[in-house]
């Protein structure tokens, strides 16, 4: 077909071919040794089934020229390039883990030319994610990174990831409530320091880090309360004093005395004087305890168990909210109702 100068050409190849229409474009100039001069460099853009498809491809190229050698670059190849970038290497551990996990969901796109990826393909990948909206958003972010890379380099002239909504959903985390059999096991082994921690959480309703990151100065053994300071509080109501349940008084005293012995500011230190951290406890101690009880508890299951036990014991909702640091929805309860520590002490000891 006759085209304008510099526009490119379409040639129908002979023989029985599935894609007989070859599109070539001018890609600068190259030196011809025989002619002793520079001549136009002709590069194959692609092969197409029909003349109409070939003309459309040539037209699209001339509207947004791109490097011909990149025309067949795949999703996975672009992502590999991204992994070598400064942006990728500067990601924190958490972000890196999220991005790596999200990329695995994109496997259906790995070997597809980025120029061939469309909106329906992207939506299909996102719909295949069986987790919550947070994971789906991470997957969409990974796809957008690839698409934006292609767009910025004129490999595509439209972003198929624009205006794709992710419907919000609550995170789906299954919580396993501690059974009476497991309570019996914990009390039987309550002389072990790591099990003491679980029991304190089960009878206080504290968030894990409200205990592990707390300072010894925030525990008053004489008046029997634990204070959650502002820097550990999740919200306004989380800054609170919690009465110490009678059953865990000696357990807390053990950690208090241990902290004094080792001169630690933190309340929870192990028998060697080392401050107990969330990650180490989960990786070692909780894993061991779960194995012994033949169960799979998450650390936060203690707080869910406290809420369930308190409700079953008949503790009014307002008092449970105050114990757990939740914000009451009612203005009456949230602003005008004041509860004494003695009242909370009576209610928390209803939990057996």
C-alpha positions in Angstrom: 0.0 0.0 0.0 1.2 3.5 -0.9 1.7 5.6 2.3 2.9 9.1 3.0 6.6 9.6 3.2 8.0 8.4 6.5 4.6 6.9 7.5 5.6 3.3 7.1 4.4 0.5 4.8 2.1 -2.5 4.7 3.1 -5.5 2.7 1.1 -8.7 2.0 3.4 -11.7 2.2 3.0 -14.6 -0.1 2.1 -18.1 1.0 -0.5 -19.5 3.4 0.1 -17.4 6.5 -2.1 -16.8 9.6 -0.9 -13.2 9.7 0.2 -12.3 6.1 0.2 -8.5 6.5 3.6 -7.1 7.6 3.9 -3.6 8.8 7.3 -1.9 8.7 8.2 1.6 9.9 11.1 4.0 9.6 13.3 3.8 12.7 15.9 6.5 11.9 18.9 5.8 9.7 21.7 3.2 9.5 25.0 3.2 7.7 25.1 1.2 4.4 28.7 0.1 3.7 27.9 -0.7 0.1 26.5 2.7 -0.6 28.9 4.4 1.7 26.1 6.5 3.1 23.3 6.5 5.7 20.0 5.0 4.6 16.6 4.8 6.2 16.4 1.9 8.8 13.3 -0.2 8.2 12.0 -2.2 11.2 9.1 -4.6 11.3 6.4 -3.4 13.7 4.4 -6.6 13.5 2.3 -9.1 11.5 -1.5 -9.0 11.3 -4.3 -11.1 10.1 -6.1 -8.5 8.0 -5.2 -5.3 6.1 -7.5 -3.4 8.4 -5.7 -4.6 11.5 -2.3 -3.7 9.9 -3.5 -0.2 9.0 -4.9 0.4 12.5 -1.6 -0.7 14.1 0.4 1.6 11.8 -2.0 4.5 12.5 -1.7 3.9 16.2 2.1 3.9 16.0 2.2 7.2 14.1 -0.1 8.8 16.6 2.1 7.7 19.5 5.5 6.5 18.3 7.4 4.0 20.5 10.6 2.1 20.4 10.0 -0.7 18.0 12.2 -3.1 19.9 9.8 -2.7 22.9 6.7 -3.4 20.9 6.5 -7.1 22.1 7.6 -6.4 25.7 5.5 -8.4 28.2 3.9 -7.5 31.5 6.6 -9.6 33.4 9.4 -8.0 31.5 8.3 -4.5 32.4 7.9 -5.5 36.1 11.4 -7.0 36.1 12.6 -3.6 34.9 10.7 -1.9 37.7 12.3 -4.3 40.3 15.7 -2.8 39.2 14.5 0.8 39.9 15.4 3.0 42.8 11.7 3.3 43.7 11.5 -0.5 44.2 14.7 -0.8 46.1 13.6 2.0 48.5 10.5 0.1 49.6 10.2 -0.8 53.2 9.9 -4.5 54.3 6.2 -4.3 54.7 5.6 -2.5 51.3 8.0 -4.9 49.6 6.1 -7.9 51.0 2.7 -6.5 49.9 4.0 -5.8 46.4 5.6 -9.2 46.0 2.4 -10.9 47.2 0.2 -8.8 44.9 2.5 -9.5 41.8 1.8 -13.2 42.2 -1.9 -12.6 41.6 -0.9 -11.0 38.2 0.3 -14.3 36.8 -2.4 -14.5 34.0 -0.8 -11.3 32.6 2.9 -12.3 32.8 3.4 -13.4 29.2 1.0 -11.0 27.6 2.3 -8.1 25.5 1.6 -4.9 27.5 0.1 -3.4 24.3 -2.5 -6.2 24.3 -3.6 -5.9 27.9 -7.1 -4.4 28.2 -9.5 -3.3 30.9 -11.4 -6.6 31.0 -8.2 -8.5 31.6 -7.3 -6.3 34.5 -10.7 -6.6 36.1 -10.7 -10.4 35.7 -7.4 -10.6 37.6 -8.7 -8.3 40.4 -11.9 -10.3 40.7 -9.9 -13.5 41.0 -8.5 -12.2 44.4 -10.5 -13.9 47.1 -9.2 -11.6 49.9 -10.4 -8.2 51.0 -10.2 -4.8 49.3 -6.8 -4.1 50.7 -5.3 -7.0 48.8 -7.2 -6.1 45.6 -6.0 -2.5 45.8 -2.4 -3.8 46.1 -2.9 -5.9 42.9 -4.3 -3.0 41.0 -1.3 -0.9 42.2 1.1 -3.4 40.7 -0.8 -3.5 37.4 -0.8 0.3 37.3 2.9 0.4 37.8 3.4 -1.7 34.6 0.8 0.2 32.6 2.2 3.6 33.6 5.7 2.5 32.6 4.3 1.5 29.1 2.4 4.7 28.8 5.3 6.9 29.7 7.4 5.2 27.0 4.7 5.5 24.3 4.2 1.8 24.2 0.5 2.4 24.7 -1.7 5.5 24.1 -4.3 4.7 26.8 -4.2 3.5 30.4 -6.6 0.6 30.8 -6.3 0.9 34.6 -8.0 4.3 34.9 -11.2 4.5 36.8 -11.3 0.9 38.0 -13.1 0.9 41.3 -12.3 -1.3 44.3 -15.3 -1.9 46.5 -14.3 -1.6 50.1 -14.6 -4.6 52.3 -13.7 -5.3 55.9 -10.6 -7.5 56.4 -11.5 -11.1 56.7 -9.5 -12.5 59.6 -10.9 -15.6 61.4 -10.6 -15.3 65.1 -10.4 -18.4 67.3 -11.8 -18.0 70.8 -9.9 -19.7 73.6 -11.8 -22.7 74.9 -12.2 -23.8 78.5 -9.8 -26.7 77.8 -7.2 -24.2 76.6 -7.8 -22.0 79.7 -7.2 -25.1 81.9 -3.9 -25.8 80.0 -2.7 -22.2 80.4 -3.4 -22.1 84.2 -1.8 -25.5 84.6 1.4 -24.0 83.1 1.0 -20.5 84.5 4.5 -20.7 86.0 6.0 -20.2 82.5 6.6 -16.6 81.7 5.3 -16.6 78.2 2.0 -18.2 79.3 1.7 -15.6 82.0 1.5 -13.0 79.1 -1.4 -14.8 77.4 -3.3 -15.0 80.7 -2.8 -11.3 81.5 -4.2 -10.4 78.0 -7.1 -12.8 78.4 -8.2 -11.3 81.7 -7.4 -7.6 80.9 -8.7 -7.1 77.4 -5.5 -5.1 76.6 -4.4 -4.9 73.0 -1.1 -6.8 72.7 1.2 -3.8 72.4 -0.7 -1.9 75.1 0.9 -4.6 77.3 4.2 -5.4 75.6 5.2 -1.8 75.0 4.0 -0.4 78.3 6.3 0.9 81.0 6.5 -0.4 84.5 5.7 3.1 85.8 2.2 2.7 84.4 1.3 -0.2 86.7 0.0 0.5 90.2 0.0 -2.7 92.2 -1.2 -1.0 95.4 -4.3 0.4 93.8 -4.5 -2.5 91.3 -4.7 -0.8 87.9 -2.8 -0.6 84.6 -2.6 2.7 82.7 -2.5 2.8 78.9 -0.8 6.1 78.0 -1.6 8.3 75.1 1.4 7.2 73.0 0.1 3.6 73.1 -3.6 4.5 72.7 -5.3 3.7 69.4 -7.9 6.4 70.0 -9.1 8.9 72.6 -10.9 6.2 74.6 -8.0 3.8 74.5 -6.1 6.1 76.9 -7.5 4.6 80.1 -7.0 2.9 83.4 -7.9 -0.8 83.7 -8.4 -2.6 87.0 -6.2 -5.6 87.5 -8.3 -8.8 87.6 -7.8 -10.7 90.8 -6.7 -13.8 88.9 -3.8 -12.1 87.2 -2.5 -9.9 90.0 0.4 -12.2 90.9 1.2 -12.7 87.2 1.6 -8.9 86.7 3.5 -8.6 90.0 6.0 -11.2 88.6 6.7 -9.0 85.6 6.8 -5.9 87.7 9.4 -7.4 90.1 11.4 -8.8 87.2 11.5 -5.4 85.5 12.8 -3.9 88.8 15.4 -6.6 89.1 16.8 -5.9 85.7 16.4 -2.1 85.9 14.2 -2.0 82.8 11.7 0.8 82.1 9.5 -1.7 80.2 7.1 -3.9 82.2 7.3 -7.1 80.2 10.8 -8.6 80.2 11.7 -12.3 80.1 13.7 -14.1 82.7 16.9 -13.0 81.0 16.0 -9.4 81.3 15.2 -9.0 77.6 12.3 -6.8 76.5 9.6 -9.0 74.9 8.6 -7.9 71.4 5.5 -8.8 69.4 7.4 -10.4 66.5 9.7 -12.6 68.6 6.8 -13.8 70.8 4.7 -14.7 67.8 7.5 -16.5 66.0 8.8 -18.5 69.0 6.6 -18.5 72.1 3.1 -18.4 70.6 4.1 -20.9 68.0 5.3 -23.3 70.7 2.2 -22.8 72.9 -0.1 -23.3 69.9 1.7 -26.6 69.1 1.3 -27.8 72.7 -2.5 -27.0 72.7 -2.9 -28.3 69.1 -4.6 -25.1 68.0 -3.8 -22.1 65.9 -4.4 -18.9 67.8 -3.4 -15.4 66.7 -2.1 -13.0 69.4 -5.2 -10.8 69.0 -7.5 -13.8 69.8 -7.0 -13.0 73.5 -8.8 -9.7 73.1 -11.7 -11.3 71.2 -11.9 -13.9 73.9 -12.0 -11.3 76.6 -14.9 -9.5 74.8 -16.8 -12.8 74.4 -16.2 -13.9 78.0 -17.3 -10.4 79.3 -20.5 -10.4 77.3 -21.3 -14.0 78.4 -20.7 -13.0 82.0 -23.3 -10.2 81.7 -21.1 -7.2 81.8 -23.0 -4.2 80.3 -21.8 -3.0 76.9 -20.8 0.5 78.2 -18.5 -1.1 80.8 -17.0 -3.5 78.2 -16.3 -0.5 76.0 -14.5 1.3 78.8 -12.5 -1.7 79.7 -11.4 -2.3 76.1 -10.9 1.3 75.0 -13.7 1.5 72.5 -15.6 4.7 71.8 -19.3 4.6 72.7 -21.5 5.7 69.9 -24.0 7.4 72.2 -23.3 11.0 73.1 -24.9 10.3 76.5 -22.5 7.5 77.2 -19.5 9.1 75.5 -19.7 12.6 77.0 -21.8 12.6 80.1 -21.3 9.2 81.7 -18.5 8.8 84.2 -17.5 5.4 85.5 -15.4 4.9 88.6 -12.5 2.4 88.7 -14.2 0.5 91.5 -17.2 -0.1 89.3 -14.9 -1.4 86.5 -13.1 -3.6 89.0 -16.4 -5.2 90.1 -17.3 -6.0 86.5 -14.0 -7.2 85.2 -13.9 -9.8 88.0 -17.1 -11.3 86.7 -15.0 -12.9 84.0 -14.0 -16.4 85.1 
